Amino acid sequence: MRAQPPVIVEEDRWFWEGVDDGRLLLHQCARCERLQHPPSPMCPQCGSLEWTTQQMSGQGRVHTWIVSQHPTQPDDDPRITALIALNEGPRLVSNLTGIRAADVANDMPVEVVFVDVAGVRLPQFRPAEHRPAPR
């Protein structure tokens, strides 16, 4: 089955172009520097209509998660849908990959990966690889 591609409109084209380039981008208010996801026309903190685009580290933690199942079509593999708290602050909903549902835990460190799902490139998250601390 082929995934339905996202409907890209001018207001979020920058996000999908970042995904195509392997970058996780979010909007940042040009006035108060609040990071915002999902995008909105007006900053909910200060009311500004001016935004810049910032690349995120792609690092975060699982805030909460569920195993999602299609109501009418069986899935090949369990789909783990998670609310990811990015290290920079915002939260976003995505899928977890590279892990069994039995091994997922809240507060587990994760990192973004860009995965082709039935012809559509999507940001998803996997368990973070252990990296030595910088010296």
C-alpha positions in Angstrom: 0.0 0.0 0.0 1.3 3.4 -0.9 1.3 6.2 1.7 -0.7 9.3 1.1 1.8 12.1 0.5 1.4 15.2 2.7 -0.6 18.1 1.2 2.1 20.8 1.0 0.9 24.4 1.2 3.0 27.5 1.0 2.8 28.0 4.8 4.6 24.7 5.5 6.7 24.2 2.4 9.8 25.0 4.3 9.2 22.1 6.7 8.9 19.5 3.9 11.8 20.9 2.0 13.9 20.4 5.2 12.6 16.8 5.4 13.7 16.3 1.8 17.2 17.6 2.8 17.3 15.4 5.9 16.9 18.4 8.3 14.3 18.8 11.0 13.2 22.5 10.9 10.9 24.4 13.1 9.6 28.0 13.2 11.1 30.4 15.7 9.4 33.7 16.5 11.5 36.6 15.2 10.5 38.7 18.2 10.5 36.5 21.3 12.4 33.5 19.9 9.8 31.0 20.9 10.0 27.7 18.9 6.6 26.7 17.5 5.3 23.4 16.3 3.0 22.9 14.6 3.5 26.2 12.7 0.9 28.9 13.2 0.5 32.3 11.6 0.8 34.2 14.9 3.2 33.6 17.8 1.0 32.4 20.8 3.5 34.0 23.2 3.9 37.5 21.9 1.5 37.9 18.9 4.3 38.5 16.3 3.6 37.4 12.7 7.3 37.2 11.9 9.1 33.8 11.9 12.5 32.5 11.2 13.3 28.8 10.4 15.7 27.0 12.8 17.3 23.5 12.4 16.7 21.3 15.4 19.3 18.8 16.7 16.9 16.0 16.2 17.6 14.7 19.7 14.8 14.3 22.2 13.0 11.9 24.6 9.8 9.9 24.4 7.2 11.9 26.4 4.4 9.3 25.8 3.5 6.7 23.2 0.9 4.2 21.9 0.8 1.3 19.5 -1.5 2.5 16.7 -3.5 0.1 14.6 -5.5 0.8 11.5 -9.2 0.3 12.2 -10.0 -1.6 9.0 -6.7 -2.7 7.5 -4.2 -4.9 9.3 -0.7 -3.4 9.6 2.3 -5.5 8.7 4.2 -4.3 11.8 3.0 -2.6 14.9 3.2 1.2 14.4 4.5 3.0 17.5 3.2 6.6 17.6 5.0 8.8 20.1 4.9 12.4 21.4 8.6 13.4 21.2 9.9 16.2 23.5 12.8 17.7 21.5 15.8 18.8 23.5 15.1 22.3 22.3 11.6 22.3 24.0 8.8 21.7 21.4 7.0 18.4 21.2 6.0 16.7 18.0 4.1 13.6 17.1 6.0 11.0 15.1 6.5 7.3 14.7 9.2 5.3 16.5 11.3 2.9 14.3 14.0 0.4 15.0 12.4 -0.8 18.3 9.8 -3.3 19.5 6.9 -1.9 21.4 7.8 -3.9 24.5 11.2 -2.0 24.6 9.7 1.5 24.5 9.8 3.6 27.7 8.8 7.1 28.6 11.8 9.4 28.8 13.8 7.1 26.5 16.4 9.1 24.4 15.6 9.2 20.7 17.0 10.8 17.5 15.4 11.7 14.3 15.8 9.7 11.1 14.3 10.3 7.7 12.5 7.3 6.4 10.9 6.6 3.1 7.5 5.1 3.9 5.8 3.8 0.8 7.4 6.5 -1.3 6.9 9.4 1.1 9.9 10.7 3.1 9.0 11.3 6.8 10.8 12.3 9.9 10.6 9.5 12.4 12.6 8.7 15.6 14.7 5.7 16.7 16.5 4.9 20.0 19.4 7.3 20.3 22.8 5.8 19.6 25.2 6.1 22.6 27.7 8.9 21.9 30.7 9.6 24.1 30.6 13.0 25.8 32.7 15.7 24.1 36.0 16.4 25.7 
